[in-house]
Amino acid sequence: MSTNVLIITGMHRSGTSLLTQWLYRCGLHVGDRFLGAGIGNTQGHFEDIDFYNYHQRVLSEHDLHKDGLVTTLPQSLSDAQRQSLRVLIQEKAASQVQWGWKDPRTCLFLPFYREVLPNAHYLVILRDYKSVVSSLIQRLYAASIAKYERKGWLARMIWKYFKQPYRQETLLKKYSEHHLKVWITYNEAILRHLQQLPSSAYLVVDHSFLANCNRKVFDHLSDEWKFWLEYYDFNALYKESLISQRLDITSYIKEPSLLQRAADVQCRLQALAV
């Protein structure tokens, strides 16, 4: 399989959609059918539906939630799951000289992609754990608002005056620690993966610096990895107003060692970033 492949890798709510949309505008084929826009992602996810469906199906077959917000990884793939993955990749490679994809759930299957695509390049986007957990909570909050906006006037009044003022606090208490564990699971998986690769096979970018270092990323893909691309102005896509305000999640973490573990993983990945 001689095609040039880019696997865009990162935790949910880390900027993978923005990064993939930009590369799509630069001319990289990242799929024929994309997952559409949704709550918290109004510009679209730019996730290849075929990989999205494959990952969701395999997670379900491993009794893991298909949304991928999990704290354990699939330890193996069945022969049928491996064959499905090989067929999927062969179909993508058959029609494109250079291509790639993005789905955050890819992070849960990295050992299998190393096996099937040994020469792939990995573009990793890292976003700090506090911002990611905060963004996940705010997406749940936005989903609650959308839910009640579709209800009748009485339900909307009850929501506005009795439920909405406490909803965000309730979500923070219920989900902060779990989402932090998910962030750790994903980013530890990425770190282990990178340790198995030569440094020439991956590029790590920090979400907070992407607006300033995107030209460097573009040059690396073009000059070092030989992707045929045409630069598209990143700032034409980047909208700072869409970035959610970071909530204080630390006081909702019952197990302090998780914060230290997340900070350690974050520091180790930041040391690899451009």
C-alpha positions in Angstrom: 0.0 0.0 0.0 2.0 2.9 -1.3 -0.4 5.8 -0.6 0.6 8.7 1.6 -1.6 8.6 4.7 -2.2 11.2 7.5 -4.0 10.1 10.6 -5.2 13.2 12.5 -5.2 12.2 16.2 -6.5 13.9 19.3 -9.0 13.7 22.2 -12.6 14.9 21.7 -13.0 18.7 22.0 -9.3 19.2 21.2 -9.6 21.0 17.9 -9.4 18.0 15.6 -12.4 19.2 13.6 -10.9 22.6 13.0 -7.6 21.1 12.1 -9.2 18.6 9.7 -11.4 21.3 8.1 -8.3 23.4 7.5 -6.4 20.5 5.9 -9.4 19.7 3.7 -9.3 23.3 2.5 -5.6 22.8 1.8 -6.4 19.9 -0.5 -6.1 16.8 1.6 -8.7 14.1 0.9 -10.2 13.3 4.4 -13.3 11.4 3.3 -16.2 11.4 0.9 -19.0 11.6 3.5 -18.6 13.6 6.7 -20.5 13.6 10.0 -22.5 16.8 10.0 -22.6 19.7 12.4 -23.9 19.3 16.0 -24.2 20.9 19.4 -20.8 22.4 20.2 -19.5 22.0 16.7 -21.5 24.3 14.4 -19.0 24.2 11.5 -19.1 20.4 11.2 -17.0 17.5 12.5 -15.2 16.6 9.3 -15.2 13.0 10.5 -15.1 10.4 7.8 -18.4 8.5 8.2 -16.8 5.1 7.3 -14.2 5.3 10.1 -16.7 6.8 12.5 -19.1 3.9 11.9 -16.3 1.3 12.1 -15.1 2.7 15.5 -18.6 2.9 16.9 -19.4 -0.6 15.9 -16.2 -2.2 17.3 -16.6 -0.3 20.6 -20.2 -1.6 20.9 -19.0 -5.1 20.2 -16.5 -4.7 23.0 -19.3 -3.5 25.4 -17.9 0.0 25.4 -20.0 3.1 24.8 -19.9 4.0 21.1 -19.4 7.7 21.8 -15.9 6.8 22.8 -15.9 8.6 26.1 -14.5 5.6 27.8 -11.7 4.9 30.3 -10.6 1.5 28.9 -9.3 0.5 25.5 -10.2 -2.5 23.3 -7.3 -4.9 24.0 -7.7 -6.9 20.8 -9.7 -7.1 17.6 -11.4 -10.2 16.3 -10.4 -11.7 13.0 -13.5 -10.2 11.5 -12.9 -6.8 13.0 -9.3 -6.8 11.7 -10.4 -7.9 8.2 -13.1 -5.1 8.2 -10.4 -2.6 9.0 -8.1 -3.8 6.3 -10.9 -3.7 3.7 -11.8 -0.2 4.8 -8.3 1.0 4.4 -7.8 -0.8 1.1 -10.9 0.9 -0.3 -9.7 4.3 0.8 -6.2 3.8 -0.6 -7.5 2.4 -3.9 -8.9 5.8 -4.9 -6.4 8.3 -3.5 -2.7 8.8 -3.8 -2.8 10.9 -0.5 -5.5 10.8 2.0 -6.3 10.9 5.7 -9.0 10.9 8.3 -10.1 12.2 11.6 -12.1 10.6 14.4 -11.1 11.1 18.0 -12.0 7.4 18.6 -8.9 6.6 16.5 -6.9 7.1 19.7 -8.5 4.0 21.1 -7.2 1.8 18.2 -3.7 3.1 17.6 -1.9 -0.2 18.0 -4.0 -1.7 15.3 -3.4 1.2 13.0 0.3 0.8 13.5 0.0 -2.8 12.4 -2.2 -2.1 9.3 -0.6 1.2 8.3 3.1 1.0 9.3 4.2 3.9 7.2 1.4 6.4 8.2 2.1 9.9 9.5 0.4 11.1 12.6 -0.6 14.7 13.2 -1.5 14.9 16.9 -3.3 17.9 18.4 -3.1 18.4 22.2 -5.4 20.5 24.2 -5.0 21.0 28.0 -7.1 18.8 30.2 -8.9 21.6 32.0 -10.2 23.1 28.7 -11.2 19.7 27.3 -13.2 18.7 30.4 -14.8 22.1 30.6 -15.8 21.9 26.9 -17.3 18.5 27.3 -19.4 19.8 30.3 -20.5 22.8 28.4 -21.6 20.7 25.4 -23.8 18.7 27.8 -25.2 21.9 29.1 -25.9 23.2 25.6 -27.7 19.9 24.9 -29.9 20.5 27.9 -30.8 23.9 26.6 -31.6 22.6 23.2 -33.8 19.8 24.7 -35.9 22.2 26.7 -36.2 24.7 23.8 -38.2 22.0 21.9 -40.7 21.5 24.7 -43.9 23.3 25.5 -44.1 26.7 27.3 -44.7 25.2 30.8 -41.7 22.9 30.6 -39.6 25.8 29.3 -40.7 28.0 32.2 -39.8 25.2 34.7 -36.4 24.8 33.1 -35.7 28.6 33.0 -36.6 29.3 36.6 -36.0 26.0 38.5 -33.6 23.8 36.6 -31.3 25.9 34.4 -29.6 27.9 37.2 -28.4 24.6 38.8 -27.8 22.5 35.7 -24.2 23.4 35.0 -23.2 22.8 38.6 -25.0 19.4 38.5 -23.1 18.4 35.3 -19.8 19.5 36.8 -20.4 17.3 39.9 -21.5 14.4 37.8 -19.1 14.3 34.9 -15.9 16.3 35.7 -13.9 13.3 37.1 -15.1 10.9 34.5 -14.2 13.2 31.6 -10.8 13.8 33.2 -10.3 10.0 33.3 -11.3 9.9 29.6 -8.8 12.6 28.8 -6.1 10.7 30.5 -7.0 7.4 28.7 -6.8 9.1 25.3 -3.6 11.0 25.9 -1.8 8.2 27.6 -2.7 6.1 24.6 -1.3 8.7 22.3 1.9 9.0 24.3 2.4 5.2 24.3 1.8 5.2 20.6 4.4 7.9 19.9 6.9 6.1 21.9 6.6 3.2 19.4 7.3 5.4 16.4 10.3 7.2 15.0 10.1 10.9 15.6 9.9 11.4 11.8 6.5 9.7 11.8 4.6 12.2 14.0 4.0 15.9 14.6 2.5 17.2 17.9 0.8 20.6 17.9 -0.6 22.4 20.9 -4.1 23.7 20.4 -3.3 27.0 22.0 -0.5 27.7 19.5 -2.2 26.5 16.3 -3.3 29.9 15.2 0.4 31.0 15.2 2.1 27.8 14.1 -0.2 26.5 11.4 2.2 27.6 8.7 4.9 25.5 10.3 2.5 22.5 10.3 1.7 23.1 6.7 5.4 23.3 5.7 6.2 20.1 7.6 3.4 18.2 5.8 4.6 19.5 2.5 8.3 19.4 2.8 9.0 16.5 5.2 6.0 14.2 4.5 5.6 15.2 0.8 1.8 15.8 0.8 0.8 17.9 -2.2 -1.1 20.8 -0.6 -2.0 24.4 -1.3 -1.9 26.7 1.8 -5.3 27.9 2.9 -5.5 30.8 5.4 -6.1 29.2 8.8 -7.4 32.5 10.2 -10.2 32.4 7.7 -11.5 29.4 9.6 -10.4 30.0 13.2 -13.0 31.8 15.2 -11.9 32.5 18.8 -15.5 33.4 19.7 -16.4 29.7 19.2 -14.0 28.6 21.9 -15.9 28.0 25.1 -15.0 29.7 28.4 -13.0 27.4 30.6 -14.8 26.4 33.8 -13.0 25.6 37.0 -13.2 21.8 37.1 -10.5 21.1 39.7 -12.7 21.4 42.8 -15.0 18.6 41.4 -12.2 16.1 41.1 -12.5 13.8 44.1 -9.3 11.9 43.4 -6.4 14.5 43.5 -3.9 12.0 42.0 -5.9 12.2 38.7 -5.0 15.9 38.4 -1.3 15.1 38.8 -1.5 12.2 36.4 -3.2 14.4 33.8 -0.6 17.2 34.3 2.2 14.7 33.9 0.9 13.4 30.6 0.2 16.9 29.4 3.7 18.0 30.2 5.2 15.0 28.4 3.2 15.6 25.2 3.9 19.4 25.3 7.6 18.5 25.3 7.1 16.9 21.9 5.1 19.7 20.4 6.4 22.1 17.7 
